């Protein structure tokens, strides 16, 4: 028994050894076979290797760029908003003080406790006027004081090419230097206004009379200090005789001359005064202490000089008054000090800054900055120089109280005292703002979610450390705006997804075609291997290893190339952004490339393996017959199970559509997931492209015949080849179907994305032009809404037009909406005469030339007053509706009546009532009140929502909050429009929620007068709130209305430098730091450049797709030629020559590619048009289609060229064979 078991074990061991030996031999055979096949057919290996290489390299590089894109977007955001991650602004800890400063020493102590904070740097920013001696023109600029060394060390403005500056050197924006004709080393001056500086410390200006409004607070502050030592009521108004003061001052002068004769007498006198104070029993301790301090100061100084100054003061006062009060003295002192309101700082230009690049935000415009280290000394020196000048001038020329007080002020002593007092002064402990940077900034801005979490976490840590009531408020400029840039990232990611899908489809199909072609060609070889004992499992291994022989090297080469190119791209991005992450391929991109390199050949091999295994051994050895039965058997099995493939696919599609519609889209809306919404929209459009392509491909054969007819109509000499070509198209239908379908699909995607980019570029340009209205727009966004200084702007623009008549075509102002003026009710309503329906409306006054200045091609009128006879037209031939607004033809003004007793027909009672009022009020002049009709332009949407139109009389109702009081005015609707740039117009009903009407300046003035029961033109208001508001407005406003925007249109094409210089000249008239200027031309050019890069990317994708298509067509045509080799031999035998044979396959390829190219192009354009219509539906722009010509020429014509070349290469090998070899199918 034991021997028997030993024999069994030996037998099993021998079987195992034989199997191992067989496996090793089979594996060796497979490897030898693969290498022999590569040597025999190198073209397939090269095509597969190149396909894998280019797809892995390009798609991997795209993933790397996506990983680097946060740095690019961060840089763009920094250029727009500045490098600051967190901006600390002061906030008063108590309501008793408006002075707002930050103690940087204390702030740094708290920020250093937060691990993610790098460092914080102080800043001070004011407005100033920039000038140069000998140059009349001045420029309004921002003056920035900063710690240049600290900012350079932590990276604020790291991309700005500036050095560490010292002394009184400054950097100036290049535009300012050009305007002043200054350069490095020149001396310039900065003019400062103290009252403007006070705004930065929390003292708010209340209008042009702010200087006088400061007088009483100044006097109150002085009196408050004096009241601590003078215990009398109304001491400030007590009169002191000048005669007595003159006598006392002269006696005091004589006295001090005596006591200063020797140091001993001065010491004795000082002690006498101190003893006298001590002996005063009615003095409080505070008064005694104050007296001691006064005595100390008096005796430290030159008493004779001080007494002489007092004597001069009294003598000068005696020339214009017999009495003096403390209040008069305070008024004179205020008048003297206010003359020092403006002073200049002289500085040396250290260099120019062409672009801030994050050092500060671009919106600030012209900038001058200096280092903080010597700023205190420079400011004090300039201030006291101005003080010295003011004192000297008042002593000489002012005969009033300021001139007299100037005799009392010792400038030199005051300046020395100020320098001593500021010896230990640390400017950084009194900062206006603080800029903080994060550590590892690039990682924190990878996504808006990460940025938001980092900001929340770090600020919570800060306030936990510093206390929740720490007197600062924190804003995150980059965190707030980075999401807008990541919208572009989402858009680009979807673009990359489309590109990835296109290239994957083509590469998978190409590898599939290679493998399926090899299997068809090597069917006999596989049959022989199987006849010699080669198992089906080893055949599967053979095919898989054969695919991996080009996939693995292609993957390796792709990874190496991707790494090298990524290093170059990363180097450029790091150099551009001055941020560093890593040069290596990101792990996600590496995983994507490896998985793609492995799975792509595996997926491509599924059908070829099925086909190889579906061959019976007898059929494989039969060179002249082919059979495919696996697929048919599978379908029959599914049907026998009651499962329909078509029904299953349709069911899955319908379920997916329902899931997306009822779950995914609402979820994205609720969670505000913009990225998810964009992905869903793109999925919808992609499925539309695929579905329409599959459907349209059913017409491929018909279109092929039509294209062939056109070709042969052009080439009549080859018309005898028509039947042969048609037979080839029919015989190669199954193989060509896959090729043309994929080519049409890829081309449709490329054309769709190209058209999408072009259309979105056009749309963004249109959006910018309609939002910003004209070439240059200036608007006031301040909370006070005091508007622009219209008079000064008009003066300057008229000077510009005179200086260069070719520069400015025209300009116009628009007034602040009436609803936003203080004292004016917020609720304006428009309705038919029946008062129903009634909808809200905002009224906005514009000037008569408004449409001539804006981009009138985006002006879409719908209805005009047809009864008006005199009309004017815009240059594009459209009727000018704003000119109609100022035309009073057909306007019905009637006598205003009032139903005093509530009886509408009792006119006799009304006349008696008016006569009674005239008698009681002694009215001698009859004033006839007129109910004037107001011309108005309203949005088209009010037609359907409010029931009003041009032919319908309308009412304007202005409702007051008190007791339901209201004013009603008749409206004459002169015009309706869907869109007027820079105004809330729409053709949809929803416009009634936010729409506005346009009226004339005169009507706006009349309405305000009636609402406020006042006269704007006389500057008299009964409403206190309105009175205060209108008192603050700039002077010389037309119609007395505040203007919130200025629109400027150029007459000729202008350069960017011209627009920058012009914008800086306009900034001279900005009255606050919340007035913004936008250059719509530059913004539109920037957006166009962005989309040009995207279009270039699409062309690159198209070029790679064409390369893959070339190989796909080459493989397909080689298969076609090989399958029809017997027919080619027959044709040659009956008389066709080599050229005609080539023409047959060339015409076939041209027909296929032209037909499929037309289908793909049409589908891409149709889907892009659908996308455009979707945008038009929301934006209400007129439909216009922009064809991506460059992309079309690259793809369509390139496709025809590669089809010709591929077909020529495919048939070339048969041209020089003998007819017998061709008939035998010999290679």
Secondary structure, 3 states (H helix, E strand, C coil): CHHHHHHHHHHHHHHHHHHHHHHHHHHHHHHHHHHHHHHHCHHHHHHHHHHHHHHHHHHHHHHHHHHHHHHHHHHHHHHHHCCCCEEEEECCCCCCCCCCCECHHHHHHHHCCCCCEEEEEEEEEEEEEEEECCEEEEEEEEEEEECHHHHHHHCCCCCCCCCCCCCCEEEEEHHHHHHHCCCCCCEEEEEEEHHHHHHHCCCCCCCCCHHHHHHHHHHHHHHHHHCCCCCCCCHHHCCEEHHHHHHHHHHHHHHHHHHCCCHHHHHHHHHHHHHHHHCCCCCCHHHHHHHHHHHHHHHHCCHHHHHHHHHHHHHHHCCCCCEECHHHHHHHHHHHHHHHCEEEEEEEEEEEECCCCCCCCHHHCCEEEEECCCHHHHHHHHHHHHHHHHHHHHHHHCCCHHHHHHCCCCHHHHHHHHHHHCCCCCHHHHECEEEEEECCHHHHCCCHHHHHHHHHHHHHHHHHHHCCCCCEEEECHHHHHHHHHHHHHHHHHHHHHHHHHHHHHHHHHHHHHHHHHHHHHCHHHHHHHHHCCCCHHHHHHHHHHHHHHHHHHHHHHHHHHHHHHHHHHHHHHHHHHCCCCCCCCCHHHHHHHHHHHHHHHHHHHHHHHHHHHCCCHHHHHCCCCCCCCHHHHHHHHHHHCCCCHHHHHHHHHHHHHHHHHHHHHHHHHHCCCHHHHHHHHHHHHHHHHHHHHHHHHHHHHHHHHHHHHHHHHHCHHHHHHHHHHHHHHHHCHHHHHHHHHHHHHHHHHHHHHHHHHHHHHHHHHHHHHHHHCCCEEEEECCCCCCCCCHHHHHHHHHHHHHHCCCCEEEEEEEECCHHHCCCCCCEEEEEECCCCCEEECEEEEECCCHHHHCCHHHCEEEEECCCCCCCCECCCCCECHHHHHCCCCCCCCEECCCCCCCCCCCHHHHHHHHHHHHHHCCCCCCCCCEECCEEEEEECCHHHHHCCCCCCCEEEEEECCCCCCEEEEEEEEEEEEEECCCCCCCCCHHHHHCCEEEECHHHHHHHHHHHHCCEHHHCECCCHHHHHHHHHCCCCCHHHCCEEEEEEEECCCCCHHHHHHHHHHHHHHCCCCCEEEEEHHHHHHHHHHHHHHHHHHHHHHHHHHHHHHHHHHHHHHHHHHHHCHHHHHHHHHCCCCHHHHHHHHHHHHHHHHHHHHHHHHHHHHHHHHHHHHHHHHHHCCCCCCCCCHHHHHHHHHHHHHHHHHHHHHHHHHHHCCCHHHHHHCCC
